[in-house]
Each structure stands twice: as C-alpha cells, then as structure tokens.
Amino acid sequence: MTLDAYVAGLIFGYVLVVARIGGALMFMPGFGETQIPPRARLSFALVLCAALYPATPIAAVMPDTPVGMAQLLAYELTIGLWIGLVARVLLSAMDFAGYQVGQVSGLANAFGPSLGSFEGATLVATLMLIGAVAVIFATDTHHVILRGLMMSYTVFPPGPLMLGDLAQQIVRAGARSLYIGTAVAAPFFVMGVILNLGMGLANRMMPQLPVFFVAASVLIAAGMLVLGVAIPSMMDFFISQFTDWFGLLRF
C-alpha cells in the first residue's frame, strides 16, 4: 500500500466516523439542542470524532469504487441518524408528560418557548425538557451516551443494514416513550381525579359554590405542590429508562 492510499484510507475512515457519530449527535439530547450555535455543535462533533476515531473498528482502507464509498457512507449515516432520532424520541416523553401535567393542573394555556419541543409548548413541558437535559449531564449520563455510540460498532458493524429491524425498533422506542411519559405524569392523573371528584361532591352539597373559580386555583396550587415533590422521582425514572436503552448498545 502506498502512502497516498494509506492517507486516503485514513481520511475516508474519519469521514465514516463523522457520518455515524456526528449524525447521532445532530439529534442527541444535550449535544444536538437547537440553542447551541451550529458552529459550536459542528466543531465539537469534528473534534470528538477525531478523538474517538482510533478506538473505532473502522479500517483505513478506501473502497475500490465510488459506489462502494457511497454505500458505506449511507450505511454509517443511517445508523447515526437512527441512534440520534431514537434518543430524541425517548426525550420527547418529557414533553408529553409536561403537557399532560399542564392539562391536569390547569396550566395548559401557559405557553412557553419551544426549547427542543413542538410548537405551542407549555411552561411545564419546557421546564421538564430543560430539567431532563440538565439531569443527563448532572448524572454523567452523557458518558453512557458516548460509550453507547462506541459500542454501536459492535451491534451494528460497518456494512449492509437490516432496515426492517431498524424501523421496528424505532416504533418500539415510540411506544416506550409514550409509556415513560404516561408513567411520569401518573401522579397528576391521580391528583386530578381526586380533586375533581372532591369538587364535584362539594358542588352537589353546595350548589351555590362557584366550583369553577375555586377548582382552578386549587388545581394549580395542588399541581405545583405535587410537581415540586414528585419531580426528583420523575427525572430519576426518565434517566433510568434512557440509560437502559443505551445499555442495549453494549451487547
């Protein structure tokens, strides 16, 4: 092998690493947030890929044909985008939970900035999304993310993909995200049923009671109280589910 071929193989191998790891970081919670300037995200991805390149099983060999190069790039980019999108789908569970919390506690009309969420986000949903991203770094879960990206080469070695399995797994991730969001918001469902049942009984006993005005303030106060008490457990449950999924990339 000539020196030119070896250098070309090294450069192409680095491009493959950027395609997979950089593609995953585009949507990865914490690393791919839209609030981070694009140049900073791109610079971080390039430096991180350069640091991790020697530890990856990517061989410093150029394919013989341009079609082979395009196929390898497409495979690696697909895997990277799939990992990042699944992680983002799991994070969207907190957006769903925040919307449900706002709906139950009477804060659904308190709109907030759409920080990584869908349009029309509520303040509670934005709070929970920011809290989830902060907890990812506070608990060193970003180390789990980076380790999962490296171990993805064992689960998905460079080469042809089984697209049907990838589609099936991302559907399962969507179902898991719905389960996480529902489980996180479960205390507020119980609170809403109890308070609304109590207000209904109070209205039956005292028809002259302005239930709507009383219930609104009671729901908001109770919702804020339950949120303050339950949010550590809610974040802990989300992080455990998030790390469990990335732990699957180690096998």
C-alpha atoms as an extended CHARMM CRD file, in Angstrom:
* protein
*
       251  EXT
         1         1  MET       CA              0.0000000000        0.0000000000        0.0000000000  PROA      1               0.0000000000
         2         2  THR       CA              1.3550000000        3.3600000000       -0.9920000000  PROA      2               0.0000000000
         3         3  LEU       CA              1.4710000000        6.3580000000        1.3400000000  PROA      3               0.0000000000
         4         4  ASP       CA             -1.1780000000        8.1750000000       -0.6950000000  PROA      4               0.0000000000
         5         5  ALA       CA             -3.5710000000        5.2180000000       -0.4410000000  PROA      5               0.0000000000
         6         6  TYR       CA             -2.9830000000        4.9280000000        3.2990000000  PROA      6               0.0000000000
         7         7  VAL       CA             -3.6410000000        8.6350000000        3.9150000000  PROA      7               0.0000000000
         8         8  ALA       CA             -6.7450000000        8.5000000000        1.7150000000  PROA      8               0.0000000000
         9         9  GLY       CA             -7.9510000000        5.4970000000        3.7130000000  PROA      9               0.0000000000
        10        10  LEU       CA             -7.4140000000        7.3690000000        6.9840000000  PROA      10              0.0000000000
        11        11  ILE       CA             -9.3590000000       10.3730000000        5.7240000000  PROA      11              0.0000000000
        12        12  PHE       CA            -12.2000000000        8.1910000000        4.4470000000  PROA      12              0.0000000000
        13        13  GLY       CA            -12.3110000000        6.2910000000        7.7430000000  PROA      13              0.0000000000
        14        14  TYR       CA            -12.5980000000        9.5970000000        9.6040000000  PROA      14              0.0000000000
        15        15  VAL       CA            -15.4540000000       10.6280000000        7.3100000000  PROA      15              0.0000000000
        16        16  LEU       CA            -17.2340000000        7.3620000000        8.1440000000  PROA      16              0.0000000000
        17        17  VAL       CA            -16.8500000000        8.0530000000       11.8710000000  PROA      17              0.0000000000
        18        18  VAL       CA            -18.2040000000       11.5740000000       11.3840000000  PROA      18              0.0000000000
        19        19  ALA       CA            -21.1470000000       10.1290000000        9.4440000000  PROA      19              0.0000000000
        20        20  ARG       CA            -22.1450000000        7.8140000000       12.2860000000  PROA      20              0.0000000000
        21        21  ILE       CA            -21.1790000000        9.6630000000       15.4690000000  PROA      21              0.0000000000
        22        22  GLY       CA            -21.7060000000       13.1490000000       14.0390000000  PROA      22              0.0000000000
        23        23  GLY       CA            -25.0630000000       12.1080000000       12.5970000000  PROA      23              0.0000000000
        24        24  ALA       CA            -26.1230000000       10.7800000000       16.0030000000  PROA      24              0.0000000000
        25        25  LEU       CA            -25.0260000000       13.9780000000       17.7520000000  PROA      25              0.0000000000
        26        26  MET       CA            -27.2310000000       16.0520000000       15.4250000000  PROA      26              0.0000000000
        27        27  PHE       CA            -30.3300000000       14.8480000000       17.3060000000  PROA      27              0.0000000000
        28        28  MET       CA            -28.7940000000       13.6070000000       20.5510000000  PROA      28              0.0000000000
        29        29  PRO       CA            -30.3100000000       15.1630000000       23.6990000000  PROA      29              0.0000000000
        30        30  GLY       CA            -27.8930000000       17.6140000000       25.2490000000  PROA      30              0.0000000000
        31        31  PHE       CA            -25.4700000000       17.5900000000       22.3060000000  PROA      31              0.0000000000
        32        32  GLY       CA            -27.8320000000       18.4860000000       19.4700000000  PROA      32              0.0000000000
        33        33  GLU       CA            -30.0040000000       21.1470000000       21.0830000000  PROA      33              0.0000000000
        34        34  THR       CA            -31.0030000000       23.9690000000       18.7650000000  PROA      34              0.0000000000
        35        35  GLN       CA            -29.9850000000       26.5450000000       21.3820000000  PROA      35              0.0000000000
        36        36  ILE       CA            -26.3230000000       25.6150000000       20.8330000000  PROA      36              0.0000000000
        37        37  PRO       CA            -24.8240000000       27.5570000000       17.8990000000  PROA      37              0.0000000000
        38        38  PRO       CA            -24.4000000000       25.3550000000       14.7960000000  PROA      38              0.0000000000
        39        39  ARG       CA            -20.6890000000       26.1560000000       14.5360000000  PROA      39              0.0000000000
        40        40  ALA       CA            -20.1150000000       25.0490000000       18.1220000000  PROA      40              0.0000000000
        41        41  ARG       CA            -22.0120000000       21.8000000000       17.5360000000  PROA      41              0.0000000000
        42        42  LEU       CA            -20.1240000000       21.1070000000       14.3170000000  PROA      42              0.0000000000
        43        43  SER       CA            -16.7470000000       21.8810000000       15.8860000000  PROA      43              0.0000000000
        44        44  PHE       CA            -17.4880000000       19.6540000000       18.8720000000  PROA      44              0.0000000000
        45        45  ALA       CA            -18.6130000000       16.7900000000       16.6110000000  PROA      45              0.0000000000
        46        46  LEU       CA            -15.4810000000       17.0010000000       14.4550000000  PROA      46              0.0000000000
        47        47  VAL       CA            -13.1470000000       17.1010000000       17.4610000000  PROA      47              0.0000000000
        48        48  LEU       CA            -14.9880000000       14.2720000000       19.2200000000  PROA      48              0.0000000000
        49        49  CYS       CA            -14.8990000000       12.0940000000       16.1020000000  PROA      49              0.0000000000
        50        50  ALA       CA            -11.1750000000       12.7420000000       15.7240000000  PROA      50              0.0000000000
        51        51  ALA       CA            -10.6220000000       11.7030000000       19.3570000000  PROA      51              0.0000000000
        52        52  LEU       CA            -12.7300000000        8.5380000000       19.0590000000  PROA      52              0.0000000000
        53        53  TYR       CA            -11.5420000000        7.5030000000       15.5960000000  PROA      53              0.0000000000
        54        54  PRO       CA             -8.5310000000        5.4320000000       16.8240000000  PROA      54              0.0000000000
        55        55  ALA       CA            -10.8600000000        3.4250000000       19.1200000000  PROA      55              0.0000000000
        56        56  THR       CA            -13.3230000000        2.5190000000       16.3620000000  PROA      56              0.0000000000
        57        57  PRO       CA            -13.0150000000       -0.6450000000       14.2270000000  PROA      57              0.0000000000
        58        58  ILE       CA            -13.0460000000        1.3960000000       11.0220000000  PROA      58              0.0000000000
        59        59  ALA       CA            -10.2200000000        0.2030000000        8.7970000000  PROA      59              0.0000000000
        60        60  ALA       CA             -8.0740000000        2.7670000000        6.9950000000  PROA      60              0.0000000000
        61        61  VAL       CA             -8.9440000000        1.3210000000        3.5870000000  PROA      61              0.0000000000
        62        62  MET       CA            -10.6260000000        3.0090000000        0.6650000000  PROA      62              0.0000000000
        63        63  PRO       CA            -13.2970000000        1.0880000000       -1.2560000000  PROA      63              0.0000000000
        64        64  ASP       CA            -12.3770000000        0.2510000000       -4.8000000000  PROA      64              0.0000000000
        65        65  THR       CA            -15.3400000000        2.0010000000       -6.4270000000  PROA      65              0.0000000000
        66        66  PRO       CA            -17.2330000000        5.2450000000       -5.8210000000  PROA      66              0.0000000000
        67        67  VAL       CA            -20.4140000000        3.1770000000       -5.4400000000  PROA      67              0.0000000000
        68        68  GLY       CA            -18.8320000000        1.2860000000       -2.5370000000  PROA      68              0.0000000000
        69        69  MET       CA            -17.8270000000        4.5640000000       -0.9030000000  PROA      69              0.0000000000
        70        70  ALA       CA            -21.3530000000        5.9550000000       -1.2530000000  PROA      70              0.0000000000
        71        71  GLN       CA            -22.8620000000        2.7670000000        0.1780000000  PROA      71              0.0000000000
        72        72  LEU       CA            -20.6290000000        2.7720000000        3.2440000000  PROA      72              0.0000000000
        73        73  LEU       CA            -21.3430000000        6.4450000000        3.8730000000  PROA      73              0.0000000000
        74        74  ALA       CA            -25.0780000000        5.8310000000        3.5350000000  PROA      74              0.0000000000
        75        75  TYR       CA            -24.9240000000        2.8920000000        5.9600000000  PROA      75              0.0000000000
        76        76  GLU       CA            -22.9880000000        4.8030000000        8.6000000000  PROA      76              0.0000000000
        77        77  LEU       CA            -25.1080000000        7.9400000000        8.2660000000  PROA      77              0.0000000000
        78        78  THR       CA            -28.3090000000        5.8910000000        8.5630000000  PROA      78              0.0000000000
        79        79  ILE       CA            -27.1080000000        4.2170000000       11.7640000000  PROA      79              0.0000000000
        80        80  GLY       CA            -26.0380000000        7.5490000000       13.2760000000  PROA      80              0.0000000000
        81        81  LEU       CA            -29.2970000000        9.2890000000       12.4440000000  PROA      81              0.0000000000
        82        82  TRP       CA            -31.2590000000        6.2980000000       13.7590000000  PROA      82              0.0000000000
        83        83  ILE       CA            -29.4730000000        6.3750000000       17.1250000000  PROA      83              0.0000000000
        84        84  GLY       CA            -29.9340000000       10.1320000000       17.4800000000  PROA      84              0.0000000000
        85        85  LEU       CA            -33.5950000000       10.0370000000       16.4590000000  PROA      85              0.0000000000
        86        86  VAL       CA            -34.4200000000        7.2120000000       18.8840000000  PROA      86              0.0000000000
        87        87  ALA       CA            -32.7560000000        9.1500000000       21.7040000000  PROA      87              0.0000000000
        88        88  ARG       CA            -34.7710000000       12.2330000000       20.7300000000  PROA      88              0.0000000000
        89        89  VAL       CA            -37.9750000000       10.1630000000       20.6660000000  PROA      89              0.0000000000
        90        90  LEU       CA            -37.2460000000        8.9780000000       24.2040000000  PROA      90              0.0000000000
        91        91  LEU       CA            -36.6390000000       12.5740000000       25.3210000000  PROA      91              0.0000000000
        92        92  SER       CA            -39.9770000000       13.6280000000       23.8270000000  PROA      92              0.0000000000
        93        93  ALA       CA            -41.5880000000       11.5950000000       26.6120000000  PROA      93              0.0000000000
        94        94  MET       CA            -40.8500000000       14.5030000000       28.9490000000  PROA      94              0.0000000000
        95        95  ASP       CA            -42.5810000000       16.9060000000       26.5560000000  PROA      95              0.0000000000
        96        96  PHE       CA            -45.6330000000       14.6440000000       26.5140000000  PROA      96              0.0000000000
        97        97  ALA       CA            -45.5590000000       14.3150000000       30.3030000000  PROA      97              0.0000000000
        98        98  GLY       CA            -45.2400000000       18.0760000000       30.7500000000  PROA      98              0.0000000000
        99        99  TYR       CA            -48.2260000000       18.6880000000       28.5140000000  PROA      99              0.0000000000
       100       100  GLN       CA            -50.2870000000       16.1750000000       30.4940000000  PROA      100             0.0000000000
       101       101  VAL       CA            -49.2210000000       17.7850000000       33.7660000000  PROA      101             0.0000000000
       102       102  GLY       CA            -50.2550000000       21.1950000000       32.4730000000  PROA      102             0.0000000000
       103       103  GLN       CA            -53.5570000000       19.8270000000       31.2190000000  PROA      103             0.0000000000
       104       104  VAL       CA            -54.4370000000       18.2590000000       34.5630000000  PROA      104             0.0000000000
       105       105  SER       CA            -53.2540000000       21.1280000000       36.7500000000  PROA      105             0.0000000000
       106       106  GLY       CA            -54.8360000000       23.9100000000       34.7010000000  PROA      106             0.0000000000
       107       107  LEU       CA            -51.5900000000       25.2390000000       33.2010000000  PROA      107             0.0000000000
       108       108  ALA       CA            -52.1430000000       24.0600000000       29.6340000000  PROA      108             0.0000000000
       109       109  ASN       CA            -52.6660000000       27.6360000000       28.4140000000  PROA      109             0.0000000000
       110       110  ALA       CA            -49.4220000000       28.8940000000       29.9730000000  PROA      110             0.0000000000
       111       111  PHE       CA            -47.3370000000       28.7010000000       26.8270000000  PROA      111             0.0000000000
       112       112  GLY       CA            -43.5620000000       28.8230000000       26.9300000000  PROA      112             0.0000000000
       113       113  PRO       CA            -40.6480000000       28.8820000000       24.4770000000  PROA      113             0.0000000000
       114       114  SER       CA            -40.2820000000       25.7740000000       22.3260000000  PROA      114             0.0000000000
       115       115  LEU       CA            -36.8730000000       24.6650000000       23.6060000000  PROA      115             0.0000000000
       116       116  GLY       CA            -36.4100000000       21.4300000000       21.7090000000  PROA      116             0.0000000000
       117       117  SER       CA            -40.1210000000       20.6440000000       21.8460000000  PROA      117             0.0000000000
       118       118  PHE       CA            -43.0420000000       21.0000000000       19.4930000000  PROA      118             0.0000000000
       119       119  GLU       CA            -44.7510000000       24.2770000000       18.7090000000  PROA      119             0.0000000000
       120       120  GLY       CA            -47.1300000000       25.5160000000       21.3680000000  PROA      120             0.0000000000
       121       121  ALA       CA            -45.1580000000       24.0520000000       24.2490000000  PROA      121             0.0000000000
       122       122  THR       CA            -46.3830000000       24.7510000000       27.7500000000  PROA      122             0.0000000000
       123       123  LEU       CA            -44.2340000000       26.1000000000       30.5480000000  PROA      123             0.0000000000
       124       124  VAL       CA            -44.3560000000       22.7810000000       32.3800000000  PROA      124             0.0000000000
       125       125  ALA       CA            -43.2620000000       20.8540000000       29.2700000000  PROA      125             0.0000000000
       126       126  THR       CA            -40.3890000000       23.2780000000       28.6820000000  PROA      126             0.0000000000
       127       127  LEU       CA            -39.3650000000       23.0090000000       32.3330000000  PROA      127             0.0000000000
       128       128  MET       CA            -39.3230000000       19.2250000000       32.2000000000  PROA      128             0.0000000000
       129       129  LEU       CA            -37.3640000000       19.1470000000       28.9390000000  PROA      129             0.0000000000
       130       130  ILE       CA            -34.7190000000       21.5290000000       30.2810000000  PROA      130             0.0000000000
       131       131  GLY       CA            -34.6160000000       19.5600000000       33.5280000000  PROA      131             0.0000000000
       132       132  ALA       CA            -34.1640000000       16.2610000000       31.6730000000  PROA      132             0.0000000000
       133       133  VAL       CA            -31.2680000000       17.6360000000       29.6190000000  PROA      133             0.0000000000
       134       134  ALA       CA            -29.6540000000       19.1160000000       32.7540000000  PROA      134             0.0000000000
       135       135  VAL       CA            -30.0210000000       15.8080000000       34.6030000000  PROA      135             0.0000000000
       136       136  ILE       CA            -28.3490000000       13.9770000000       31.7000000000  PROA      136             0.0000000000
       137       137  PHE       CA            -25.1700000000       15.9590000000       32.3300000000  PROA      137             0.0000000000
       138       138  ALA       CA            -25.5270000000       16.1580000000       36.1240000000  PROA      138             0.0000000000
       139       139  THR       CA            -25.7080000000       12.3680000000       36.4220000000  PROA      139             0.0000000000
       140       140  ASP       CA            -22.9090000000       11.7460000000       33.8760000000  PROA      140             0.0000000000
       141       141  THR       CA            -25.3910000000       10.0720000000       31.5440000000  PROA      141             0.0000000000
       142       142  HSD       CA            -23.5640000000       11.7520000000       28.6750000000  PROA      142             0.0000000000
       143       143  HSD       CA            -20.7500000000        9.2820000000       29.3600000000  PROA      143             0.0000000000
       144       144  VAL       CA            -23.2680000000        6.4820000000       28.8160000000  PROA      144             0.0000000000
       145       145  ILE       CA            -24.2550000000        8.1370000000       25.5360000000  PROA      145             0.0000000000
       146       146  LEU       CA            -20.6600000000        8.3040000000       24.3080000000  PROA      146             0.0000000000
       147       147  ARG       CA            -19.9990000000        4.7170000000       25.3910000000  PROA      147             0.0000000000
       148       148  GLY       CA            -23.1680000000        3.6020000000       23.6250000000  PROA      148             0.0000000000
       149       149  LEU       CA            -22.0260000000        5.3350000000       20.4310000000  PROA      149             0.0000000000
       150       150  MET       CA            -18.7200000000        3.4760000000       20.5860000000  PROA      150             0.0000000000
       151       151  MET       CA            -20.3500000000        0.1250000000       21.3260000000  PROA      151             0.0000000000
       152       152  SER       CA            -22.7540000000        0.6330000000       18.4450000000  PROA      152             0.0000000000
       153       153  TYR       CA            -19.9450000000       -0.5910000000       16.2020000000  PROA      153             0.0000000000
       154       154  THR       CA            -20.3170000000       -3.9870000000       17.8850000000  PROA      154             0.0000000000
       155       155  VAL       CA            -24.0930000000       -4.0870000000       17.4980000000  PROA      155             0.0000000000
       156       156  PHE       CA            -24.0840000000       -2.5260000000       14.0150000000  PROA      156             0.0000000000
       157       157  PRO       CA            -20.7590000000       -3.3500000000       12.3320000000  PROA      157             0.0000000000
       158       158  PRO       CA            -19.9580000000       -1.3720000000        9.1830000000  PROA      158             0.0000000000
       159       159  GLY       CA            -21.7780000000       -2.9240000000        6.2810000000  PROA      159             0.0000000000
       160       160  PRO       CA            -25.2890000000       -3.6380000000        4.9950000000  PROA      160             0.0000000000
       161       161  LEU       CA            -28.1990000000       -2.8490000000        7.2980000000  PROA      161             0.0000000000
       162       162  MET       CA            -31.4410000000       -4.5950000000        8.1860000000  PROA      162             0.0000000000
       163       163  LEU       CA            -33.7440000000       -1.6440000000        7.6250000000  PROA      163             0.0000000000
       164       164  GLY       CA            -36.8230000000       -3.5760000000        8.7000000000  PROA      164             0.0000000000
       165       165  ASP       CA            -35.3390000000       -4.1810000000       12.1450000000  PROA      165             0.0000000000
       166       166  LEU       CA            -34.3840000000       -0.5230000000       12.4700000000  PROA      166             0.0000000000
       167       167  ALA       CA            -37.9270000000        0.5540000000       11.5990000000  PROA      167             0.0000000000
       168       168  GLN       CA            -39.3610000000       -1.9320000000       14.0780000000  PROA      168             0.0000000000
       169       169  GLN       CA            -37.0650000000       -0.7390000000       16.8500000000  PROA      169             0.0000000000
       170       170  ILE       CA            -37.8740000000        2.9310000000       16.3450000000  PROA      170             0.0000000000
       171       171  VAL       CA            -41.5870000000        2.0660000000       16.5680000000  PROA      171             0.0000000000
       172       172  ARG       CA            -40.8580000000        0.2780000000       19.8430000000  PROA      172             0.0000000000
       173       173  ALA       CA            -38.9660000000        3.3580000000       21.0100000000  PROA      173             0.0000000000
       174       174  GLY       CA            -42.0660000000        5.4450000000       20.2810000000  PROA      174             0.0000000000
       175       175  ALA       CA            -44.1750000000        3.0600000000       22.3410000000  PROA      175             0.0000000000
       176       176  ARG       CA            -41.6200000000        3.1860000000       25.1660000000  PROA      176             0.0000000000
       177       177  SER       CA            -41.6310000000        6.9940000000       25.0120000000  PROA      177             0.0000000000
       178       178  LEU       CA            -45.4120000000        7.0240000000       25.3890000000  PROA      178             0.0000000000
       179       179  TYR       CA            -45.1290000000        4.6580000000       28.3540000000  PROA      179             0.0000000000
       180       180  ILE       CA            -42.4450000000        6.8160000000       30.0010000000  PROA      180             0.0000000000
       181       181  GLY       CA            -44.4710000000        9.9940000000       29.5460000000  PROA      181             0.0000000000
       182       182  THR       CA            -47.6150000000        8.3920000000       30.9370000000  PROA      182             0.0000000000
       183       183  ALA       CA            -45.7490000000        6.8890000000       33.9100000000  PROA      183             0.0000000000
       184       184  VAL       CA            -44.0540000000       10.2020000000       34.6940000000  PROA      184             0.0000000000
       185       185  ALA       CA            -47.3840000000       12.0630000000       34.6620000000  PROA      185             0.0000000000
       186       186  ALA       CA            -49.2440000000        9.3360000000       36.6110000000  PROA      186             0.0000000000
       187       187  PRO       CA            -49.2140000000       11.1840000000       39.9870000000  PROA      187             0.0000000000
       188       188  PHE       CA            -51.0050000000       14.1020000000       38.3720000000  PROA      188             0.0000000000
       189       189  PHE       CA            -53.6950000000       11.8620000000       36.9090000000  PROA      189             0.0000000000
       190       190  VAL       CA            -54.4100000000       10.5720000000       40.4140000000  PROA      190             0.0000000000
       191       191  MET       CA            -54.3750000000       14.1130000000       41.7920000000  PROA      191             0.0000000000
       192       192  GLY       CA            -56.7630000000       15.3130000000       39.0860000000  PROA      192             0.0000000000
       193       193  VAL       CA            -59.2390000000       12.5020000000       39.6960000000  PROA      193             0.0000000000
       194       194  ILE       CA            -59.2550000000       13.0530000000       43.4640000000  PROA      194             0.0000000000
       195       195  LEU       CA            -59.5880000000       16.8450000000       43.2780000000  PROA      195             0.0000000000
       196       196  ASN       CA            -62.2370000000       16.8370000000       40.5720000000  PROA      196             0.0000000000
       197       197  LEU       CA            -64.1990000000       14.1870000000       42.4190000000  PROA      197             0.0000000000
       198       198  GLY       CA            -63.9880000000       16.2680000000       45.5970000000  PROA      198             0.0000000000
       199       199  MET       CA            -65.0720000000       19.4090000000       43.7840000000  PROA      199             0.0000000000
       200       200  GLY       CA            -67.9730000000       17.5260000000       42.1990000000  PROA      200             0.0000000000
       201       201  LEU       CA            -69.1510000000       16.3160000000       45.5880000000  PROA      201             0.0000000000
       202       202  ALA       CA            -68.7600000000       19.8170000000       47.0180000000  PROA      202             0.0000000000
       203       203  ASN       CA            -70.8720000000       21.2050000000       44.1880000000  PROA      203             0.0000000000
       204       204  ARG       CA            -73.5910000000       18.6510000000       44.9040000000  PROA      204             0.0000000000
       205       205  MET       CA            -73.5930000000       19.5750000000       48.5740000000  PROA      205             0.0000000000
       206       206  MET       CA            -73.4000000000       23.3450000000       47.9730000000  PROA      206             0.0000000000
       207       207  PRO       CA            -74.9110000000       24.2540000000       44.5810000000  PROA      207             0.0000000000
       208       208  GLN       CA            -74.2160000000       27.9540000000       45.1550000000  PROA      208             0.0000000000
       209       209  LEU       CA            -70.4560000000       27.3110000000       45.3810000000  PROA      209             0.0000000000
       210       210  PRO       CA            -68.5930000000       28.7540000000       42.3350000000  PROA      210             0.0000000000
       211       211  VAL       CA            -66.8100000000       25.4780000000       41.6470000000  PROA      211             0.0000000000
       212       212  PHE       CA            -65.0030000000       26.6440000000       38.5180000000  PROA      212             0.0000000000
       213       213  PHE       CA            -63.2110000000       29.5360000000       40.2320000000  PROA      213             0.0000000000
       214       214  VAL       CA            -62.4250000000       27.5150000000       43.3320000000  PROA      214             0.0000000000
       215       215  ALA       CA            -61.2930000000       24.4160000000       41.4300000000  PROA      215             0.0000000000
       216       216  ALA       CA            -58.9690000000       26.3600000000       39.1280000000  PROA      216             0.0000000000
       217       217  SER       CA            -56.9400000000       27.8240000000       41.9700000000  PROA      217             0.0000000000
       218       218  VAL       CA            -56.9690000000       24.5540000000       43.9140000000  PROA      218             0.0000000000
       219       219  LEU       CA            -55.7830000000       22.5620000000       40.8820000000  PROA      219             0.0000000000
       220       220  ILE       CA            -52.9560000000       24.9920000000       40.1390000000  PROA      220             0.0000000000
       221       221  ALA       CA            -51.7900000000       25.0540000000       43.7590000000  PROA      221             0.0000000000
       222       222  ALA       CA            -52.0290000000       21.2790000000       44.1170000000  PROA      222             0.0000000000
       223       223  GLY       CA            -50.3010000000       20.7570000000       40.7700000000  PROA      223             0.0000000000
       224       224  MET       CA            -47.3660000000       22.9660000000       41.7400000000  PROA      224             0.0000000000
       225       225  LEU       CA            -47.1060000000       21.2030000000       45.0920000000  PROA      225             0.0000000000
       226       226  VAL       CA            -47.1520000000       17.7160000000       43.5560000000  PROA      226             0.0000000000
       227       227  LEU       CA            -44.6900000000       18.8200000000       40.8760000000  PROA      227             0.0000000000
       228       228  GLY       CA            -42.2460000000       20.1100000000       43.4780000000  PROA      228             0.0000000000
       229       229  VAL       CA            -42.4890000000       16.8890000000       45.4680000000  PROA      229             0.0000000000
       230       230  ALA       CA            -42.5220000000       14.3860000000       42.5910000000  PROA      230             0.0000000000
       231       231  ILE       CA            -40.1170000000       15.9070000000       40.0760000000  PROA      231             0.0000000000
       232       232  PRO       CA            -36.9690000000       14.2100000000       41.5210000000  PROA      232             0.0000000000
       233       233  SER       CA            -38.6010000000       10.7960000000       41.1410000000  PROA      233             0.0000000000
       234       234  MET       CA            -39.8880000000       11.7290000000       37.6850000000  PROA      234             0.0000000000
       235       235  MET       CA            -36.4060000000       12.6810000000       36.4840000000  PROA      235             0.0000000000
       236       236  ASP       CA            -34.8780000000        9.5930000000       38.0850000000  PROA      236             0.0000000000
       237       237  PHE       CA            -37.3620000000        7.3420000000       36.2790000000  PROA      237             0.0000000000
       238       238  PHE       CA            -36.6720000000        9.0140000000       32.9390000000  PROA      238             0.0000000000
       239       239  ILE       CA            -32.8950000000        8.7530000000       33.3420000000  PROA      239             0.0000000000
       240       240  SER       CA            -33.1140000000        5.0880000000       34.3030000000  PROA      240             0.0000000000
       241       241  GLN       CA            -35.2030000000        4.3180000000       31.2080000000  PROA      241             0.0000000000
       242       242  PHE       CA            -32.9060000000        6.3980000000       28.9940000000  PROA      242             0.0000000000
       243       243  THR       CA            -29.7290000000        4.7060000000       30.2230000000  PROA      243             0.0000000000
       244       244  ASP       CA            -31.3490000000        1.2680000000       29.9580000000  PROA      244             0.0000000000
       245       245  TRP       CA            -31.8980000000        1.8180000000       26.2510000000  PROA      245             0.0000000000
       246       246  PHE       CA            -28.3140000000        2.9510000000       25.6600000000  PROA      246             0.0000000000
       247       247  GLY       CA            -27.1550000000       -0.0280000000       27.6810000000  PROA      247             0.0000000000
       248       248  LEU       CA            -28.6170000000       -2.2690000000       24.9810000000  PROA      248             0.0000000000
       249       249  LEU       CA            -25.9440000000       -0.9890000000       22.5790000000  PROA      249             0.0000000000
       250       250  ARG       CA            -23.2930000000       -2.7300000000       24.6760000000  PROA      250             0.0000000000
       251       251  PHE       CA            -24.3760000000       -6.1950000000       23.5350000000  PROA      251             0.0000000000
